């Protein structure tokens, strides 16, 4: 579970059955239709931005990148939020996305991050 927030790891250890059920429903909903993993993660990123969930934005931006989305595609998701949920949420989403993209760039250069998760 490397890279996951400490509180989330604690939850998984304290409640393994609930964690497994949560994993299962996430997998089943992602597999319920024709969307590929990249598109699923971009959509979930948009939902996270709209609901102002910083941790979820970090998670789905990272997952979208890992699924093959480009930096431009990931940032466009935040831009699309502008006319639906407003400028402040779009800006927050861009900021949280940039957190992830900066971490990705640092890791590629071999620089350790000091930010607690």
Secondary structure, 3 states (H helix, E strand, C coil): CCCCCHHHHHHHHHCHHHHHHHHHHHHHHHCCCCCCHHHHHHHHHHHHHHCCCHHHHHHHHHHHHHCCCCHHHHHHHHHHCHHHHCHHHHHHHHHHHHHHHHHHHHHHHCCCCCCCC
